[in-house]
């Protein structure tokens, strides 16, 4: 663990993640306080990459739960391997017959079989999903709960127990507590408002589009083959596009994709033909493409 925010920023930089002082401070404080981070902001600005870089900087495994509409506890927490249970039942059929041989009634047989439930409802038949994997891991992990705003409010409410006490309840096994407290990062693209209860349990971090110089640093780091002058031209154009009234502004990840495309095309300058052929890498809606082309941005 790092002892200052500066050390956190330097460690993230070694993982090729350019952080701000605010990001480094929030990561440091969340780790020291043992609280999750809730990182909100536009899609593609580096929220998920922050979790990956954080895990790599600490030398910890990253466990990722990708959220989506309809996600429930079963898919996020655990499932029982019923097929494996049935196989064990068949293999132990002779033993079960011996166990129940002297039972005079069905009730007696049921009671005796109930006494052996631990055989069939034990950890050997439990199939952990990401949340339980993070809690039961033999080593400390970083848990990424990605795009929590896409999950239903009911699932968000379920997370409160996990994030408050780092434990979960399995009816057949009781309460399972974390062997090591995971470092947790939740991301949100602001597609819906998250509950105050969830926010109270987290250290809040807003990651917005970077400044021109910061984004240029990212391009230089990730796509060093792009000529310096062309890199600046490209970033300046992306920054200008974000000022338009678009359905979806280009993200930092799309800036990097465009930079790589310019390298592959051996582009020397952002001439009209190059822009026309590659603009769809930045903009993903026809209306946005048309708006950019009729504006003074793309000429």
C-alpha positions in Angstrom: 0.0 0.0 0.0 1.2 3.5 -0.7 1.8 6.1 2.0 1.0 9.4 0.1 -1.2 10.5 -2.9 2.0 11.3 -4.7 3.2 7.7 -4.5 -0.2 6.6 -5.8 0.1 8.9 -8.8 3.6 7.7 -9.6 2.5 4.1 -9.3 -0.4 4.7 -11.7 2.0 6.4 -14.1 4.2 3.3 -14.1 1.1 1.4 -15.3 0.8 4.0 -18.2 -2.2 5.7 -16.6 -2.0 9.4 -16.4 -3.9 10.5 -13.3 -4.7 14.0 -11.9 -3.9 15.0 -8.3 -7.6 14.5 -7.5 -7.6 11.0 -8.8 -4.4 10.1 -6.9 -5.8 11.6 -3.7 -9.2 9.8 -3.9 -7.5 6.5 -4.6 -5.2 7.0 -1.6 -7.9 8.0 0.7 -10.3 5.2 -0.3 -7.6 2.7 0.4 -6.7 4.2 3.7 -10.4 4.5 4.8 -11.4 1.1 3.5 -14.2 2.5 1.4 -15.2 1.9 -2.2 -14.7 4.5 -4.9 -17.6 5.6 -7.0 -16.2 7.0 -10.2 -18.7 8.8 -12.4 -18.3 10.6 -15.7 -18.8 10.2 -19.4 -18.1 6.8 -21.1 -14.6 6.3 -22.3 -12.7 8.7 -20.0 -10.7 6.0 -18.2 -12.8 4.9 -15.2 -12.4 1.2 -16.0 -8.8 1.7 -16.9 -8.2 3.3 -13.4 -9.3 0.0 -11.8 -7.0 -2.0 -14.0 -4.0 0.3 -13.4 -4.7 0.3 -9.6 -4.8 -3.5 -9.5 -1.5 -3.7 -11.5 0.2 -1.1 -9.4 -0.7 -3.0 -6.2 0.1 -6.4 -7.8 -3.4 -7.6 -7.0 -5.8 -9.7 -9.2 -8.6 -7.7 -10.7 -12.1 -9.2 -10.4 -14.7 -7.5 -12.6 -18.5 -7.6 -12.4 -20.0 -6.1 -15.5 -23.4 -4.7 -14.7 -26.4 -4.8 -17.1 -30.2 -4.5 -16.9 -31.7 -7.6 -15.3 -28.5 -8.5 -13.4 -29.5 -10.3 -10.2 -27.9 -11.7 -7.1 -27.5 -15.2 -8.6 -25.4 -14.0 -11.5 -23.3 -11.7 -9.4 -22.9 -13.7 -6.2 -23.1 -17.5 -6.6 -25.0 -20.5 -8.0 -25.4 -24.0 -6.8 -24.0 -26.6 -9.2 -27.1 -28.8 -9.3 -25.7 -31.1 -12.0 -22.7 -31.8 -9.8 -25.0 -32.4 -6.8 -27.0 -34.9 -8.9 -23.9 -36.7 -10.0 -22.8 -37.0 -6.3 -26.2 -38.3 -5.4 -26.0 -41.0 -8.0 -22.5 -42.0 -7.0 -23.5 -42.1 -3.3 -26.8 -44.0 -4.1 -25.6 -47.2 -2.3 -24.6 -45.2 0.8 -27.9 -43.5 0.8 -29.7 -46.8 0.6 -27.7 -48.1 3.6 -28.5 -44.8 5.6 -32.2 -45.1 5.0 -32.5 -48.9 5.1 -34.0 -49.1 8.7 -36.4 -46.1 8.4 -40.0 -47.3 8.9 -41.7 -44.2 7.5 -41.1 -41.5 4.9 -40.9 -38.9 7.7 -38.1 -40.9 9.4 -36.2 -41.1 6.1 -36.7 -37.4 5.4 -35.4 -36.5 8.9 -32.4 -38.7 8.5 -31.6 -37.3 5.1 -32.0 -33.8 6.4 -29.2 -34.5 8.8 -26.9 -35.1 5.9 -27.7 -31.9 4.1 -24.2 -30.5 4.8 -22.9 -33.2 2.4 -24.9 -31.7 -0.5 -25.1 -28.1 0.4 -21.4 -27.4 1.0 -18.7 -25.2 -0.5 -17.8 -28.0 -2.9 -21.0 -27.4 -4.8 -20.9 -23.6 -4.6 -20.0 -21.8 -7.9 -18.8 -18.4 -6.9 -19.5 -15.4 -9.2 -17.5 -12.2 -9.1 -18.8 -10.8 -5.7 -18.2 -14.0 -3.8 -14.9 -14.6 -5.6 -13.7 -11.2 -4.3 -14.8 -12.0 -0.7 -13.4 -15.5 -0.6 -10.2 -14.9 -2.4 -7.1 -16.2 -0.6 -5.3 -13.0 -1.5 -6.4 -9.3 -1.5 -8.0 -8.3 -4.8 -9.4 -5.2 -6.5 -13.1 -5.5 -7.3 -14.4 -3.6 -10.2 -18.2 -3.2 -10.4 -18.5 -1.7 -13.8 -21.4 0.5 -15.0 -23.5 0.1 -11.9 -26.0 2.6 -13.3 -27.0 0.0 -15.9 -28.2 -2.4 -13.2 -31.6 -2.2 -11.6 -32.2 -0.3 -8.3 -33.0 -3.6 -6.6 -29.5 -4.9 -7.4 -28.0 -1.6 -6.2 -29.9 -2.1 -2.9 -28.5 -5.6 -2.6 -25.0 -4.3 -2.9 -25.3 -2.2 0.2 -24.8 -5.2 2.5 -21.7 -6.3 0.6 -20.2 -2.8 0.6 -21.1 -2.0 4.2 -19.9 -5.2 5.9 -18.0 -7.1 3.2 -20.1 -10.2 3.9 -22.9 -12.0 2.2 -25.6 -14.4 3.5 -26.0 -17.8 1.9 -29.1 -19.5 3.4 -27.6 -23.0 3.3 -24.2 -22.0 4.7 -24.8 -18.9 6.8 -22.9 -15.7 6.7 -19.6 -15.7 4.7 -17.2 -12.9 5.6 -14.4 -11.5 3.4 -11.0 -13.2 4.1 -9.4 -9.9 2.9 -11.1 -6.6 2.4 -11.1 -6.0 -1.3 -10.4 -2.6 -2.8 -13.6 -1.7 -4.6 -14.2 0.7 -7.5 -17.7 1.2 -9.0 -18.1 3.1 -12.2 -21.1 4.9 -13.6 -21.8 6.7 -16.9 -24.7 8.7 -15.3 -27.4 6.9 -17.3 -29.5 7.1 -14.1 -29.3 8.6 -10.7 -27.7 6.4 -8.0 -29.2 6.1 -4.5 -27.9 8.3 -1.7 -27.4 5.2 0.4 -24.9 3.8 -2.1 -23.1 7.2 -2.4 -22.8 7.5 1.4 -20.7 4.3 1.4 -18.3 5.5 -1.2 -15.6 8.1 -1.8 -16.9 10.0 -4.8 -14.7 10.7 -7.9 -15.8 12.6 -11.0 -13.7 11.9 -14.1 -14.5 14.3 -16.9 -13.0 14.7 -20.4 -9.3 15.8 -20.0 -7.9 19.1 -20.9 -6.1 19.5 -24.3 -2.7 19.1 -22.8 -3.7 16.1 -20.6 -5.3 14.3 -23.6 -2.3 15.1 -25.7 -0.1 13.4 -23.0 -2.3 10.4 -23.2 -2.0 10.2 -26.9 1.8 10.6 -26.8 2.0 7.8 -24.2 -0.4 5.3 -25.8 0.4 6.1 -29.5 4.0 7.3 -29.6 4.3 6.5 -33.4 2.0 9.4 -34.2 3.9 12.5 -35.3 3.9 15.2 -32.6 2.4 17.9 -34.8 -0.3 15.6 -36.1 -1.1 14.4 -32.6 -1.7 18.0 -31.5 -3.9 18.6 -34.5 -5.9 15.5 -33.8 -6.5 16.3 -30.1 -7.4 19.9 -30.9 -10.1 18.7 -33.4 -11.5 16.2 -30.8 -11.7 18.9 -28.2 -13.5 21.1 -30.6 -16.0 18.4 -31.6 -16.9 18.0 -27.9 -18.1 21.6 -27.9 -20.8 20.7 -30.5 -24.3 19.6 -29.6 -23.7 15.9 -30.3 -25.7 12.8 -29.3 -22.4 11.3 -28.2 -19.2 13.2 -27.9 -15.9 11.4 -28.7 -14.3 9.7 -25.7 -10.7 9.5 -24.9 -10.7 5.8 -26.0 -12.0 6.9 -29.4 -9.3 9.6 -29.6 -6.8 6.8 -29.2 -8.5 4.7 -31.8 -8.4 7.6 -34.2 -4.7 8.2 -33.5 -3.9 4.6 -34.2 -5.9 4.8 -37.4 -3.9 7.8 -38.5 -0.7 5.9 -37.9 -2.0 2.9 -40.0 -2.9 5.2 -42.8 0.5 6.9 -42.7 -1.3 10.2 -42.5 0.9 13.3 -42.6 -1.8 16.0 -42.0 -5.5 16.2 -41.2 -6.6 17.0 -44.8 -10.2 16.9 -45.9 -10.0 13.4 -47.4 -8.4 11.9 -44.3 -11.0 13.5 -42.1 -13.9 12.4 -44.3 -12.7 8.8 -44.3 -11.9 8.5 -40.6 -14.4 10.7 -38.8 -16.7 7.7 -38.1 -14.0 6.4 -35.7 -14.8 9.4 -33.5 -18.5 9.9 -34.1 -21.0 7.0 -34.0 -24.3 8.7 -35.1 -25.1 9.8 -38.6 -26.6 13.0 -37.2 -23.3 13.8 -35.4 -21.3 13.1 -38.6 -23.6 15.5 -40.5 -23.4 18.2 -37.8 -19.6 18.0 -37.8 -19.4 18.2 -41.5 -21.6 21.2 -41.9 -19.9 23.0 -39.1 -16.6 24.9 -39.4 -14.9 22.1 -37.4 -14.3 19.7 -40.2 -13.2 21.6 -43.3 
